[in-house]
């Protein structure tokens, strides 16, 4: 089946897709009163906004592992694509024109056969969801990264057959770093296709909720998730993955974790302890930091200002983490960040993401 044939078949199908984030579900219900769509304007011109960080889940795929979509007690159960009114209403209220859907990996321990079936179901359902609302949704392919050669095939199929715009992966794979040479086939394929890879953390297993993260405050998430992203990106830099595949386009969730906030230390480490740095990099670590992309889930204008100062305005894109309510003001955060030109704001609100994801503006 060609991509066109698939999309034509999918456009009229109920996608059977539930939207969730970080293990929590979106609010859903029956028919909802349609909200007025917020239009974002910069210097008198309408801006197309793109959210690169919006979660979802496919119950049919999860069932292959005996899993169900679950959520916090204060959130309703499941948002299926045939009941997408709440998601679209939230997008309209926040001023989000397009969401890039992604699924946090939960399948990295499955064998090859199960992984192949699961990923096929997920990517088909993602494509159906996008076909049902093509002006509002694009999606990242899911891949079985524990089987790197298969992941490369799934990425190519996701892009060429299903029209997906890249891949969403975790910050590590069963304790193995993304910089491990075993993952080179996946990185090579992503570079060849020229598509965006979105990295979302799954927590830092070495410091999980049973150890130093236990206790009050959700430390395994609020510290553990950004920490995993920091570790993952640092390995990609220091192990030479970004040198080996210089054309990679990588976007890190949650503002890249802690890496941009302490970027200078990455440069000084090998100067201070040269015996601990056995690989010669093509450039300074901070130069790699300025070639990666980062979402803006960092909550304050000053945080945004600092991220942009370390990475450049062309490397920051908008994210919401929908439907988990970390923030509902990503648009306003960009508009409130000091020191940006109108062109910078337009790029961060959606211009850069649209180019990376092949979205018409």
C-alpha positions in Angstrom: 0.0 0.0 0.0 1.3 3.4 -0.9 1.3 6.4 1.5 -1.5 8.0 -0.5 -3.6 4.9 -0.4 -3.0 4.6 3.3 -3.9 8.2 4.0 -7.1 8.0 1.9 -8.2 4.9 3.8 -7.3 6.4 7.1 -9.0 9.7 6.6 -12.4 8.3 7.3 -11.4 5.8 10.0 -11.9 6.2 13.7 -8.3 6.2 14.9 -8.8 4.4 18.2 -6.0 6.6 19.7 -5.9 7.8 23.3 -4.0 11.0 24.1 -2.0 10.9 27.3 1.2 12.4 28.8 3.7 11.1 31.2 1.3 8.4 32.3 -1.7 10.7 32.7 -4.7 11.1 30.5 -6.4 14.0 29.0 -9.9 15.1 30.0 -12.5 13.8 27.6 -16.2 13.7 27.4 -19.0 13.7 24.8 -19.7 16.5 22.4 -18.3 19.8 23.7 -19.2 23.3 22.9 -16.7 24.5 20.4 -14.3 27.1 21.8 -13.2 30.2 20.0 -9.8 29.7 18.4 -7.1 32.0 19.7 -5.1 33.5 16.9 -1.5 34.4 17.8 -0.3 37.7 16.3 3.2 39.2 16.2 3.5 42.8 15.0 0.1 42.6 13.4 0.7 39.4 11.5 -1.0 36.1 12.2 1.6 33.4 13.2 1.2 29.7 12.7 2.1 28.0 16.0 3.4 24.5 16.4 3.6 22.3 19.5 6.4 19.7 19.2 5.7 18.0 22.5 2.2 16.5 22.8 1.7 12.9 24.0 -0.6 10.1 23.0 -1.1 6.4 23.3 -2.6 3.6 21.2 -4.6 1.2 23.4 -4.5 -1.5 20.7 -0.7 -1.6 20.7 -0.5 -1.5 24.5 -2.8 -4.5 24.7 -0.1 -6.6 23.0 1.9 -6.2 26.2 -1.1 -6.6 28.5 -1.2 -2.9 29.3 -4.0 -0.4 29.5 -4.1 3.3 29.3 -4.4 4.5 32.9 -4.4 7.9 34.5 -4.5 9.9 37.7 -7.8 9.7 39.7 -8.6 13.3 39.0 -8.5 12.9 35.2 -11.0 11.0 33.0 -10.0 7.8 31.4 -9.4 7.9 27.7 -9.4 10.4 24.9 -10.0 8.6 21.6 -9.6 10.3 18.3 -13.3 10.0 17.6 -13.7 12.2 20.7 -11.0 14.7 20.0 -13.1 17.7 20.9 -11.3 18.3 24.2 -7.8 18.2 22.7 -8.8 20.5 19.9 -10.5 22.9 22.3 -7.4 23.1 24.5 -5.3 23.8 21.4 -7.7 26.5 20.4 -7.7 28.1 23.8 -3.9 28.1 24.1 -3.4 29.3 20.5 -1.9 26.0 19.2 -2.4 25.5 15.5 -0.6 22.2 15.0 0.5 19.5 17.5 3.2 17.0 16.7 2.1 13.8 18.4 4.5 11.4 20.1 4.3 8.3 22.3 6.7 7.7 25.2 8.4 4.3 24.6 7.2 1.5 26.9 8.1 -1.3 24.5 11.9 -1.4 24.7 12.0 -4.8 26.4 9.8 -6.6 23.9 11.2 -9.2 21.5 11.5 -8.6 17.8 8.2 -10.1 16.7 6.1 -8.3 19.3 8.0 -5.1 18.7 7.3 -5.3 15.0 3.6 -5.8 15.4 3.3 -3.2 18.1 5.1 -0.5 16.2 3.1 -1.2 13.0 -0.2 -0.7 14.9 1.0 2.5 16.6 2.4 4.1 13.4 -0.8 3.2 11.5 -3.0 4.7 14.2 -0.8 7.8 14.4 -1.2 8.3 10.6 -4.9 7.8 10.9 -5.1 10.4 13.6 -3.2 12.9 11.4 -5.3 12.1 8.4 -8.5 12.7 10.3 -7.3 16.3 11.2 -4.5 17.0 8.7 -4.5 20.8 9.5 -4.0 20.2 13.2 -1.9 17.1 13.7 1.4 15.7 12.5 3.2 12.8 14.3 6.5 11.3 15.1 7.0 7.6 14.3 7.5 5.1 17.0 10.5 2.7 16.6 11.7 -0.4 18.4 15.1 1.0 19.3 16.1 -2.1 21.2 16.4 -3.7 17.7 18.4 -0.9 15.9 18.2 -2.4 12.4 14.5 -2.8 12.8 14.2 0.7 14.2 15.9 2.0 11.1 13.4 0.2 8.9 10.4 1.4 10.9 11.6 5.0 10.7 11.9 4.8 7.0 8.5 3.1 6.7 6.9 5.6 9.1 8.2 8.5 7.0 7.7 7.2 3.5 4.6 5.0 3.9 2.7 6.7 6.6 3.8 10.3 6.2 5.1 10.7 9.8 7.6 13.5 10.3 10.5 11.9 12.3 10.8 9.7 15.3 10.3 10.0 19.1 12.6 8.0 21.3 13.5 7.6 24.9 16.7 9.0 26.6 18.2 5.5 26.9 17.3 2.0 25.9 17.3 -0.7 28.7 20.3 1.0 30.4 22.2 1.5 27.2 23.1 5.0 26.0 21.9 6.4 22.7 25.6 7.0 21.8 26.3 3.2 21.8 27.6 2.1 18.4 24.8 -0.5 18.2 22.4 2.4 17.5 24.4 3.7 14.6 22.0 2.1 12.0 19.1 4.2 13.5 21.1 7.4 13.6 22.4 6.8 10.0 18.8 6.4 8.8 17.6 9.5 10.6 20.4 11.5 9.0 19.8 10.0 5.6 16.1 10.9 5.7 16.8 14.3 7.1 14.0 14.0 9.8 13.8 15.3 13.3 14.4 12.9 16.3 12.6 14.0 19.4 14.2 12.7 22.7 11.9 12.4 25.7 13.2 11.1 29.0 11.9 8.1 30.8 13.6 8.9 34.1 17.0 8.2 35.5 16.8 4.5 36.5 20.0 4.7 38.6 18.3 7.1 40.9 14.7 6.0 40.8 11.9 6.4 43.3 13.2 3.6 45.5 16.5 5.3 46.2 17.5 9.0 46.5 14.4 10.1 44.6 12.0 8.6 47.1 9.8 10.7 49.3 7.7 13.8 48.7 8.0 16.0 45.7 7.9 13.7 42.6 11.7 13.9 42.5 12.1 11.0 40.1 10.2 13.2 37.6 11.1 16.8 38.3 14.8 16.0 38.7 15.1 12.5 37.1 13.6 13.4 33.8 15.7 16.4 33.0 18.7 14.6 34.3 18.3 11.7 31.9 18.1 14.1 29.0 21.2 15.9 30.2 23.1 12.5 30.3 21.8 11.4 26.9 22.8 14.6 25.1 26.1 14.7 26.8 27.0 11.1 25.7 25.9 12.0 22.1 28.4 14.9 22.3 31.3 13.3 24.1 31.2 9.9 22.5 31.4 11.4 19.0 27.9 10.5 17.7 27.3 14.0 16.5 30.6 14.0 14.8 29.9 10.7 13.1 26.4 11.9 12.0 26.8 15.7 11.6 23.5 16.1 9.7 21.3 14.8 12.6 18.4 16.9 13.7 17.7 16.3 17.4 15.1 18.0 19.6 15.3 17.5 23.4 12.3 17.8 25.6 12.0 20.1 28.7 14.6 22.6 27.4 17.3 20.0 27.1 17.3 19.2 30.8 20.1 20.8 32.7 22.7 20.8 29.8 22.1 24.3 28.5 21.9 25.7 32.0 25.5 24.7 32.8 26.9 24.6 29.3 30.3 26.1 30.2 31.2 23.2 32.5 31.0 20.9 29.4 33.8 22.9 27.8 36.0 23.1 30.9 35.8 19.4 31.8 38.3 18.1 29.3 40.6 21.1 29.9 40.6 20.5 33.6 40.9 16.7 33.5 42.4 15.8 30.0 43.2 12.3 31.1 39.4 11.6 31.4 38.8 12.7 27.8 40.2 10.1 25.4 38.2 11.0 22.3 39.0 14.2 20.3 35.9 16.1 19.3 35.6 18.2 16.2 34.6 21.2 18.1 33.8 22.5 21.6 30.9 20.8 23.5 29.0 24.1 23.6 29.1 24.3 19.8 27.2 21.0 19.6 24.7 22.4 22.2 24.0 25.2 19.7 23.2 22.8 16.9 20.6 20.8 18.8 17.0 21.9 19.3 15.0 22.3 22.5 11.4 22.8 23.5 10.4 25.7 25.8 8.9 23.8 28.7 11.0 25.8 31.2 8.2 27.9 32.7 9.6 31.4 33.1 10.7 34.2 30.8 14.1 34.4 32.5 14.5 30.7 31.9 13.7 31.2 28.3 16.0 34.1 28.0 18.9 32.0 29.3 18.1 29.0 27.1 18.1 31.2 24.1 21.4 32.9 25.2 23.1 29.5 25.4 21.6 27.9 22.2 20.5 30.7 19.9 16.9 31.6 19.1 16.8 29.4 16.0 17.3 26.3 18.2 14.2 26.7 20.5 10.8 25.5 19.6 7.5 25.4 21.4 6.2 22.5 23.5 3.3 22.0 25.9 3.6 18.4 27.2 -0.1 18.1 26.6 -2.3 16.8 28.1 -0.3 16.7 31.3 -0.8 20.2 32.8 2.7 21.3 33.4 1.9 24.4 31.4 -0.9 25.9 29.4 1.0 29.1 28.6 3.8 28.2 26.2 2.6 30.8 23.7 2.5 33.5 26.3 6.0 32.5 27.6 7.4 33.2 24.2 5.6 36.5 23.8 6.8 37.5 27.3 10.5 36.6 26.9 12.7 39.7 26.9 15.2 40.6 24.2 13.6 38.7 21.3 13.0 40.3 17.9 9.7 39.7 16.1 11.5 37.3 13.8 12.8 35.3 16.8 9.3 35.1 18.3 7.8 33.9 15.0 10.5 31.3 14.6 10.0 29.9 18.2 6.2 30.0 18.0 6.2 27.7 15.0 8.5 28.8 12.1 11.4 26.6 13.1 9.3 23.6 14.0 7.3 23.9 10.7 10.6 23.7 8.7 11.8 20.7 10.7 8.5 18.9 10.5 7.5 19.8 6.9 4.5 21.8 7.9 3.2 24.4 5.5 3.0 27.9 6.9 
